[in-house]
């Protein structure tokens, strides 16, 4: 897709569709009034009829009249006081998805006064809208179906319309946003693919191809080397499946280099390619969603690829422990005791609390490779979905300064996190008669206890992002299909870019 930024008035721009965001109730004054006049009053008529309202992401497509565009799409941005960076991204996505099934090759989007609503002004809006339009192109229903017709259009050209703006600055921002959007879609595509399609070995192969495209180094650790390295928790989870586990290690930059912030940052993503629960088997209801349990791994793989496109050579380590958690003759059993890479022993009382096991060994390995700061991303607990729903990611971290650095990256990315407390008194609920601790405790405070378990494997600044609620939508929205959302990808990219030279 070709990107352009023009400083013309919106009615002068030639495109198949001109998209016009409006804030609050549509008010027909200024530029919006002139657009409506040239469109023959269609927007005002729809507003009077009650068809065009202040509802966020609500939209209407009308004839363009005397406009240079072929069609006019008006879309609500919602109440001015609640417009955020995330809202701007979603406006872009909603525009693209509203055009699904239509023959559209060129799309123009007027920035309007969205730049007055968020920090960064028009430059930020250009980046976020471009990213949103690219993310709006993603349609998982087309992954396995040839000829699926109701897909968002594959655009040849996206034109951002910003009268009087510095087109060069906006263009650089829009290009950055488009690359981040493409990375999110890469993560979503991998996450949405089925378990009989993406095994740990296949995910490692996908990572290898990505590394070759972007000049990254890659190491894939199989069961024999994992045993030599002492990754007892990782192996315990993967040993029940006929598809053997793979610890996928991607690196950008020189091995001993630090970034501009003095960090050797590692991002670690849970890669359970299918999670049956193992011997502690899950209920059948919605078990098909457990192909999504690899989303954290897909996210970190995509994030390091995106960084390589935006800031090649920036030091970053991405580790994706990939397994299948299956019942079988060699599966780990409740009551098995295993030794982690850091020498601690774990009593596996529930084989469905498997993500924290593979993450623990991956975090230890990240430190062995020199990581000074770690962020892990995982579809870890149902508790976070019950607590925060599908719009807010739960987060833990220590020390507080490192958590705040990650949260600031999330703010720049337009992604929402809610910091959860690390309550030390709950740690005793993980005590075991037979090992240093168990892999899960009682259900009360289970979300906090999952983080307390992971903390046992971090000796450097560490943040845990539990995306089990936000990783995928069960129902489509105006701005996204059902399926993987790409959450946390942009945050990890922003965090890594903070250290780019």
PyMOL commands that set and color helices and strands:
alter all, ss='L'
color gray80, all
select helices_A, chain A and resi 10-12+30-38+42-49+80-82+85-98+114-116+121-136+140-142+167-192+200-214+223-229+232-238+287-310+355-368+382-388+400-413+424-430+446-455+489-497
alter helices_A, ss='H'
color red, helices_A
select strands_A, chain A and resi 2-6+17-22+59-63+71-76+106-110+157-161+217-221+246-252+265-275+316-325+336-339+345-348+373-378+393-398+417-419+437-438+461-466+472-473+483-484
alter strands_A, ss='S'
color yellow, strands_A
deselect
rebuild
show_as cartoon
